[in-house]
Amino acid sequence: MIPKQPIYPERVRKVPRQFSWIDHRLVRERHIEQCSHAGAAFYLFLVTVADAKGLSYYSDASIERRMNMEKGVLENARLELCRIGLIAYRCPIYQVLPLDTPVAKRPSGSLSSLSQIFKQIAEGAS
């Protein structure tokens, strides 16, 4: 086995005080494989800006602007991440969910109704 040594030992990263990190289980448990590129990018954004409870209050307009993402792409990414169980969304709050929480135990109200999903898909297509 090749020993792991930092390439730049003086630049070893540390978890910052503002609580911004990504759980390695995202890859190890294959959650990331269920995400589109837009979904993975949006998840990275939310994990980066969320507070210690996983909450973010960024508006969709602000997210679209900062990520250079069209409204329909953001809506589809949000639906995807909610379906996978990585985030919950109740306007105007996003919550990054822990990876060890089973999908069935998500809080009520975190999922869109089927009619809301179809409405968002239709809006994204127009």
HELIX and SHEET records of a PDB file:
HELIX    1   1 PRO A    9  ARG A   11  5                                   3    
HELIX    2   2 ARG A   25  ARG A   28  1                                   4    
HELIX    3   3 ILE A   32  GLN A   34  5                                   3    
HELIX    4   4 HIS A   37  VAL A   49  1                                  13    
HELIX    5   5 ASP A   60  MET A   67  1                                   8    
HELIX    6   6 LYS A   71  ILE A   84  1                                  14    
HELIX    7   7 VAL A  103  LYS A  105  5                                   3    
HELIX    8   8 LEU A  114  ALA A  125  1                                  12    
SHEET    1   A 3 LEU A  55  SER A  56  0                                        
SHEET    2   A 3 ILE A  93  VAL A  96 -1                                        
SHEET    3   A 3 ILE A  87  ARG A  90 -1                                        
END                                                                             
